[in-house]
Amino acid sequence: LRHIPVTEAKEDELEEEAEWIYNGAFLKPTISHQMSEEDTAKNIQVKKKIKNALNYIRNDSFE
C-alpha cells in the first residue's frame, strides 16, 4: 500500500513534466541532424501528446 495518497496532477505540473520528458528524449543531439521547417510544429504536437499521456497516467488511471 502507498504511504502517500495519489492526488490529481495540476495542469502546470503536467506541462513541466512533459517539457522535462521532451527535453530529455528529443533534444539530445544525434550523430546526424537535419532541421526542417516542420520541426517547430512537430515539437509543439509532441509536447501536447506527452502531456496528454501524462494526464491519462496521473489523473485518469491514478497510477
Secondary structure, DSSP 8 states (H G I E B T S, - for coil): --SS------HHHHHHHHHHHHHHHHSS--SS----TTHHHHHHHHHHHHHHHHHIIIIIS--
